[in-house]
């Protein structure tokens, strides 16, 4: 599974162990440039923003966890719907 596939449709992102709500998400594609914001997330009063450049060297750590070049660990999560 690729990072782009993992990001698609996520409602939450775990950033260094902190659950954050996804406010804005754009899966990088051939039209995004390094300075384009692809993820904005919040946890309480804390806001996070990541550009495509932040994701360029992301390494798959397994189990849906990715390490960015900055060292941050991210895991994208989707809400479960129970019927």
C-alpha positions as CSV (number, residue, x, y, z in Angstrom):
1,X,0.0,0.0,0.0
2,X,1.4,3.4,-0.9
3,X,1.3,6.6,1.2
4,X,-1.1,8.2,-1.3
5,X,-3.5,5.2,-0.9
6,X,-3.2,5.3,2.9
7,X,-3.9,9.1,3.0
8,X,-7.0,8.9,0.8
9,X,-10.2,9.5,2.7
10,X,-8.6,9.5,6.2
11,X,-10.6,11.3,8.9
12,X,-7.8,11.4,11.4
13,X,-4.0,11.2,11.5
14,X,-1.8,10.1,14.4
15,X,1.1,12.5,14.5
16,X,3.9,11.4,16.9
17,X,1.3,9.6,19.0
18,X,-1.2,12.4,19.1
19,X,-4.6,11.9,17.4
20,X,-5.5,14.8,15.2
21,X,-8.5,15.5,13.1
22,X,-7.9,15.9,9.4
23,X,-9.0,19.4,8.4
24,X,-7.6,19.5,4.8
25,X,-6.2,16.6,2.8
26,X,-4.9,16.5,-0.7
27,X,-3.3,13.3,-1.9
28,X,-0.1,14.3,-3.8
29,X,-0.2,13.7,-7.6
30,X,1.7,14.8,-10.6
31,X,0.2,18.3,-10.3
32,X,1.3,19.1,-6.8
33,X,4.5,21.0,-6.3
34,X,6.8,20.8,-3.3
35,X,5.3,23.9,-1.6
36,X,1.7,22.8,-1.9
37,X,0.0,22.0,1.4
38,X,-1.3,18.5,1.3
39,X,-2.3,18.0,5.0
40,X,-3.7,20.2,7.7
41,X,-4.7,18.6,11.0
42,X,-5.7,19.9,14.4
43,X,-5.6,18.5,18.0
44,X,-7.3,21.0,20.3
45,X,-5.5,24.3,19.8
46,X,-2.5,22.7,18.1
47,X,-2.4,22.9,14.3
48,X,-0.2,20.9,12.0
49,X,0.5,21.6,8.3
50,X,2.6,19.5,5.9
51,X,3.6,20.2,2.3
52,X,4.2,17.7,-0.4
53,X,8.0,18.2,0.2
54,X,7.5,16.9,3.7
55,X,6.1,13.6,2.3
56,X,8.7,13.2,-0.6
57,X,11.1,11.1,1.5
58,X,8.5,9.4,3.7
59,X,9.5,5.8,4.7
60,X,7.0,3.1,5.2
61,X,7.6,1.7,8.7
62,X,5.0,-1.0,8.4
63,X,1.5,-1.3,9.8
64,X,0.4,2.0,8.1
65,X,3.0,4.1,9.8
66,X,5.2,6.5,7.8
67,X,8.3,8.4,9.0
68,X,8.8,11.7,7.3
69,X,12.3,13.1,6.6
70,X,11.8,15.4,9.6
71,X,11.5,12.3,11.8
72,X,7.8,12.7,12.6
73,X,5.7,9.5,12.6
74,X,2.3,9.6,10.9
75,X,-0.5,7.1,10.6
76,X,-3.7,7.9,8.7
77,X,-6.9,6.6,10.2
78,X,-10.5,6.3,8.9
79,X,-13.6,6.4,11.1
80,X,-15.4,3.0,11.4
81,X,-19.1,2.9,10.6
82,X,-21.1,0.4,12.6
83,X,-24.5,-0.8,11.4
